[in-house]
Amino acid sequence: MMITIQDIAEQADVSMSTVSRALSDSPRISQATRDRIQKLAQDMGYTPNFAAKNLMATESNTVGVVFPPQNQQISGNDFVLHELFGINEQLQSKAYLLATATGNSWREVYESVKMMVEAGKVRRFILLYTAVHDPITQLLNEYHARVVVTGEPQSLQDTLYVDNDNIAAAKAATELLMQAYQLKSPVFVRTTGDWRFEENRETGYHQANPQGQVLTLSENFSEQKQQLHAYFEQVTQVDGIVATDDKLGFLAQKQAEAHLPTHPKLPTIAFNASEYVQLSGRHFYSVDVQPKVLGAAAVELLFSQSTNSEEQNQQHIIVPYRLPQI
């Protein structure tokens, strides 16, 4: 069995980037850490991937954009589409091409990325997801590719990422809706998905409304409808909705309209400024998190390597959000 830097990182309880730097004797980490990890790698039988290093000595004028498997949800396809618009516009200005890595499973996505780095000599990637112990990230680290992720990663250490301040955005959105409609009992609606943006938006909601209720829904649409139906039949005092994205907000508002006759259109605020705002109409608002700007910022960070030490140390870009007018 081939030992990888992920195996060493797990054994040493450090990040994969720390292992990579230790094995390349980087002065950015302490000598003690370098010695410990190098000895551990030797004891585990790690063999450096010299073929990968040699292959990455040259680079194609292509950036790989990696999607999670198509059976994994990304909140709002419209959001991702606008991200791609922003990415592509910036790449065109740099005379780079965009190539996507997709699949119906993580294995298919992995093989697609592997083909890009080995056959296509792609060494710059934007990941449209974040995950702990991601084998694709490990593969790209082995090939010394430069990687930027969209959204706050699970580990901030040595990870390049672009994101919004979702905690501040949710706090401001909740306060805006509560003040405009004099709300007493708005409910926060999210899914069971392991998405960092939902966790952060829930945190922001609680900062604005510490005692507020949270309704956590399945990621299955039919189950979401049933859960909302049951909730609004039981909790009749709810007077507003804060949702983690427009699709959830739209569905929650429609279910409330069907099962809360005293509130036919609950004031609702969500995120992404998508077509659901127009579909819902009255009393529905959305925070614009500027996905196109996020995509453009990802490219900016991807190409931000410089001899300037301050630029080299740039780890993330936070894109401002835009509150709706109520």
N, C-alpha and C positions, 0 to 999 in steps of 0.2 A: 504494500500500500504506500503510495507516494505521500510524504509529509508536506503539508503546505504551510504558508505563513499564518493561515487562520488557525491551524492546529497549534502552532507555537504560541499565538496570541492568547488562545483559550487557556493553554497550560500556564502561561506566564501572567495571566490576568491583566493584559494590556491591550491596546488597540493594534490592529494590523499595520497601521502606518508606523507605529512605534517599533514594531518588529522589523518592518522593512528598513527603517532608518538605522536600527541597531545592526542589522546584517550588512548594511553598506557602510558601517562605521561613521555615521553622520555625527558631527559635533553638536547637532541641535538637541541631543539627549545626553544624559550624564554618562561618564565612563563606566560607572558601576552598573547602570542599566544595560549598556552595550555588552559588558562582560557577561552579565547574567543571562541575557537572551542569546548571545552567541554560544555560550556553553550549553544552554538548554537545546538550541537547534542542533548542535553537534551530538548531544546525547540522544536526541530523538531521531537522528539519521536524516536530517534535512539536507537536500541537495539543491543548490541554487539553479534556477531555470535560466541557464546561459543562453539557450536558444531564444527565449522570450526577449532577453536584453538585446541580443543582436538584431532580432527582427524589428524591435522598436527604435533602432538607430535611424531608420527612415520613417517618414510620415506622409500619408496621403492627405489631400486637401478635402477631407470628409470628416464631418462630426457625426457620431452615432448618438441617436436619441432612443433611449431604452424605455419601453412601456412594461408595466407589470403584465402578467398573463391576462388575456382578454376575459377570462372568467373571474378575474379579480376586479372589484369595483374601484373606479376612480370617481370621486364625487363630481359629477357634471362633465359630460363629454364636451360640451360647449366651452367649458373652462380650458380643457386640454387643447382643444382646437385653437383657441386664441393664444395659448402659450406657444404652440407650434408656429403660428403666424409671426410672433415676436422673434422666435429663434431663427426662422428662415430669413426674415428681413435682414437681420444682423449678419448672418452667414453669407448672404449674397453680397453684402458690402465688403466682405473680406475675401471674396472669391472662393468660398468654401461650399461644399455640397452637404445636404442633410440626408442621412440614411437612418431608417427606423429599424429597431429590433423588436419584434413582437412574437407572440406565440400563444397557444392555448394552455400552456403549462410553463412552470419555471424552467424545466429542462429544455423546452423548445426555445425559450428566450435566451437561456445560457448558450445554447449551441449557435444561435444567431449572432450573439455578441462575440463568441469565440471565433467564428468565421470572419467577422469584421477585423479583429485584431491580427489574426494569423494570415488570412488571405488578402484582406483589404488594407492592412497596415494602418488602420484607424487608431489614433492614440489620444483622441479627445472625445469625451462622452458626457452627455447630460442624462441623468436618470430622473424619470418622472415618478419616482416613488422613493421611500426610505424604508429600510428594513434592518433588523439586527442580524449579525452574522450572515450577511448576504453573500452567497457564493459568486455572484457576478462581480460584486465589488472586489472580492478576493482575487478573482481572475484578472481584473483590470489592474490591481495593485502589482500582481506578478509581472505584468507587462509594462509596468511603470507608466501607465496611461494617466492622463489628467482627467479628473472626474468632478463634475458639479452636480449636486442633487437639488431638486426643487421641493421646497418644504423643509421644515426643521427636522434634521436627522435625529435618530435615537441617541446618538453620541455626538456631542459637539466637538470632541477632540480631533483636531487635524482633518476636519471635514469641510469641504467647500460647499456652501449652499446659498440659495436665494429663497426668501420667504417674505411674508407680511408679519407684522406684529399682531398675531391673532388674538392674544390676550387683550391688548389695548383696544383692538377693533371691536371685539365682542362687548367689552365693558362700555365703550362709547355708544355702540348700537343699542344695547339694553337701556342705558340711561336716556337715550334719545326717544325711544318708543315709550318708555314709562312716563317721561315728562310730558310728551306731546298728548298722550291719551289718559294721563292720570291713572295709570294702571296700578293695581294692588297685588295681583296674583298672576303674572305671566309665567308660562311654562317654557322650559328650555327643551328642545327636541333634538336628539342626536341618534346615532346608530351604535350597535355593538362593535363596529369595526375598530381595528387597532390603528386609527389614524391620529397622528399627533395634532393636526389642525383642529380636530373635534375636541380633543382634550384641552387644548389651549383656549378654544372659544368657550368651553364650559367654565374654565377658570375665570375668564373675563366676565362671563354672565354672573357668576357668584360674587365677584368683586362689586358689581353694581347692585346685585340683589341677593344678599347673603343667605336668606331663608327661602329662596326660590326653589320651586320643584323642578326636577329633571325627569324627562321621559325618555328612556333608552329603547330604541326600536330595533327589531331584526333588520338585517340587510336585504331580506326578501320582501319584494313589493306587496305581495298578497298578505303576508303576515303583518306588514306595517299597517295596512288598512284595518285589519282586524284589531290590532293593538290600539290604534287611535280610536276606533269605534268604542272599544271597551273603556278606554280612559275617559273620553268625553261624556259617556253615560254615567260614569261614577263621580267625576270631578267637575261639577257644574259651576263652581265659582271661578274657574280660570277665565281671565279677561284679556289675555294677549299671548302671543307666541314669538319666541326667539328660536330660530332653527339654524343648524350648522351649514345648510346650503339651501338654495332656492327650491330645489325639487322637494325636499322634506318639508319646507315651509309651505309650499303650495298644497301638498297632500294634507298636511295637518290643518290648514285653514279650511280646506274643502270638507274634511271630516267633521271639524267643529261646526261648520255651517249646517251639516246634515243632522247633527246630534245635540246641538246647543241652540234651540230656537230663540232663546233670549239674546244670543249674540250671533246673528247670521253671518257677519264678517268680522272675525276676530282680528284686531290689529296685529300685523305680522311683520317681522323683520328677519331677513336671512342674508345670505352671502352669495356673491358671484355676478350680480346684476345681469342675469340671463333672460331668456325669452319668457320665463315663468312670471316675471314682473308684469309683462303685458297680458299674459293669459289670465292672471288673477284679477288685475285691475284694482278695485277700490281697497284701501287700507293694507296694501302689500308693498313693502319697501325692501330694498336690497343694498348691501354694502358692496361697492365696486373694489375688488382686491387687485384689479389691473393685471390680469393674466398675461396680456401681451407684453406689458412692461417687465413682468417676471421672466418671461422667455428671453427678452432682450438682455436683461441683467445676467441671466445664466451664461449667455455667450460672452458678455463683458468679463465676467469672472473667469471663464474658461480660458480666455486669452490674456489674462492680466499679469502673466509672468513677466518680470522685469528685473533689471539690475538694481533698481531702487528697492532698498530693504523694506520700506513701509508698504510698497505695493506687493512685494513678495509675501508679506505676512497677512495680507487681506484674506480673511476666511469666509466672509459672508456679505451679502447685500440685502438690506431690508427695504422692501418696496412699500411706499406709503399707500394706505387705503383711502377710499373716498366715501364718506357718509352720504346717504340720500337726503334730499330735502323732504321734510314732512310738514 
